Amino acid sequence: MFTYHPAILERFPSIRAGLIHAVGLTNGPTPAALATTFQESQRDAIARLQVTPLAELPSIAAWRRAFTAFGTKPTQHRNAAESLLRRLSKQGEIPGINTLVDIGNLVSVRHGLPVAMFDLAHIGGEITVRFARGDEPFADLGSSETIHPDPGEVIFVDEDGAVCARRWCWRQSSASATRESTTAALIVVEGHHDSATSDIAAAVANLEALIATHQPGSRTTTWTLPAA
């Protein structure tokens, strides 16, 4: 269902990942209890950023190094967790979207880790994380235009050859993103920093608990990808 190409593991042996396969989902408007928890987590994150600058968070600093290593300027294309935290620090709030997206964003800002949620109904088989050739098709969120990744950037690509995410954890494709019709999802949490293994485990446990609470008819299976 999800794998790293050997070339990725050779270049980035520090990568760790936690994965959740969730089925029986009934995504929809964010319930009031989840919205309250999300707002509390945002306030906590803002307080942490007043003590430790965003760039000095170990998880964010490690992602910046990884982005630089495959030729992407990390201040031009920020990993998903950094983008959320930066938006939060500047605007003071991340608006709610729907239950699944808000669960992912909540855990991302709480743990400082990118959380990707893929709608399995729109994924063609297994996802592989690999270096791009540059001819793979990608449609950005909110766009129907097909573009292509830069050769050498890290992408998530399915068995049909469609790019599900660009620049590792920068942006998901329009097709792969969860929506209100999502009933099955693959959730991926990744990190490169020294405490990534324990931090990812905590984030995955947090995701499981939130899904169990706010998607009570769902079933989840979790697993981790250890050191290369």
ChimeraX attribute file (.defattr): number of C-alpha atoms within 10 A of each C-alpha:
attribute: neighborCount
match mode: 1-to-1
recipient: residues
	/A:1	11
	/A:2	16
	/A:3	12
	/A:4	15
	/A:5	12
	/A:6	13
	/A:7	12
	/A:8	15
	/A:9	15
	/A:10	10
	/A:11	12
	/A:12	16
	/A:13	14
	/A:14	18
	/A:15	23
	/A:16	22
	/A:17	19
	/A:18	24
	/A:19	24
	/A:20	21
	/A:21	18
	/A:22	21
	/A:23	18
	/A:24	15
	/A:25	21
	/A:26	18
	/A:27	19
	/A:28	16
	/A:29	14
	/A:30	18
	/A:31	11
	/A:32	9
	/A:33	10
	/A:34	18
	/A:35	20
	/A:36	12
	/A:37	15
	/A:38	23
	/A:39	16
	/A:40	14
	/A:41	19
	/A:42	23
	/A:43	17
	/A:44	13
	/A:45	19
	/A:46	20
	/A:47	12
	/A:48	14
	/A:49	17
	/A:50	10
	/A:51	8
	/A:52	11
	/A:53	9
	/A:54	18
	/A:55	16
	/A:56	11
	/A:57	15
	/A:58	17
	/A:59	24
	/A:60	25
	/A:61	16
	/A:62	20
	/A:63	27
	/A:64	21
	/A:65	14
	/A:66	22
	/A:67	22
	/A:68	13
	/A:69	14
	/A:70	17
	/A:71	14
	/A:72	19
	/A:73	14
	/A:74	20
	/A:75	13
	/A:76	7
	/A:77	16
	/A:78	21
	/A:79	21
	/A:80	24
	/A:81	25
	/A:82	27
	/A:83	16
	/A:84	21
	/A:85	25
	/A:86	18
	/A:87	13
	/A:88	19
	/A:89	19
	/A:90	9
	/A:91	9
	/A:92	13
	/A:93	16
	/A:94	18
	/A:95	12
	/A:96	17
	/A:97	16
	/A:98	17
	/A:99	23
	/A:100	26
	/A:101	20
	/A:102	20
	/A:103	25
	/A:104	23
	/A:105	28
	/A:106	28
	/A:107	24
	/A:108	23
	/A:109	27
	/A:110	21
	/A:111	19
	/A:112	25
	/A:113	27
	/A:114	28
	/A:115	28
	/A:116	26
	/A:117	24
	/A:118	25
	/A:119	19
	/A:120	23
	/A:121	15
	/A:122	17
	/A:123	21
	/A:124	15
	/A:125	15
	/A:126	15
	/A:127	24
	/A:128	19
	/A:129	24
	/A:130	20
	/A:131	21
	/A:132	20
	/A:133	14
	/A:134	13
	/A:135	13
	/A:136	18
	/A:137	16
	/A:138	24
	/A:139	20
	/A:140	19
	/A:141	14
	/A:142	9
	/A:143	11
	/A:144	11
	/A:145	10
	/A:146	10
	/A:147	14
	/A:148	16
	/A:149	20
	/A:150	18
	/A:151	15
	/A:152	15
	/A:153	19
	/A:154	25
	/A:155	28
	/A:156	25
	/A:157	26
	/A:158	20
	/A:159	12
	/A:160	12
	/A:161	16
	/A:162	22
	/A:163	29
	/A:164	28
	/A:165	27
	/A:166	22
	/A:167	24
	/A:168	23
	/A:169	24
	/A:170	20
	/A:171	19
	/A:172	24
	/A:173	20
	/A:174	18
	/A:175	23
	/A:176	25
	/A:177	21
	/A:178	23
	/A:179	18
	/A:180	15
	/A:181	12
	/A:182	20
	/A:183	17
	/A:184	23
	/A:185	25
	/A:186	23
	/A:187	20
	/A:188	22
	/A:189	26
	/A:190	25
	/A:191	24
	/A:192	23
	/A:193	18
	/A:194	14
	/A:195	12
	/A:196	22
	/A:197	21
	/A:198	11
	/A:199	20
	/A:200	25
	/A:201	17
	/A:202	15
	/A:203	22
	/A:204	24
	/A:205	16
	/A:206	18
	/A:207	22
	/A:208	19
	/A:209	12
	/A:210	20
	/A:211	21
	/A:212	14
	/A:213	13
	/A:214	19
	/A:215	20
	/A:216	12
	/A:217	12
	/A:218	16
	/A:219	16
	/A:220	17
	/A:221	11
	/A:222	15
	/A:223	12
	/A:224	17
	/A:225	15
	/A:226	12
	/A:227	12
	/A:228	13
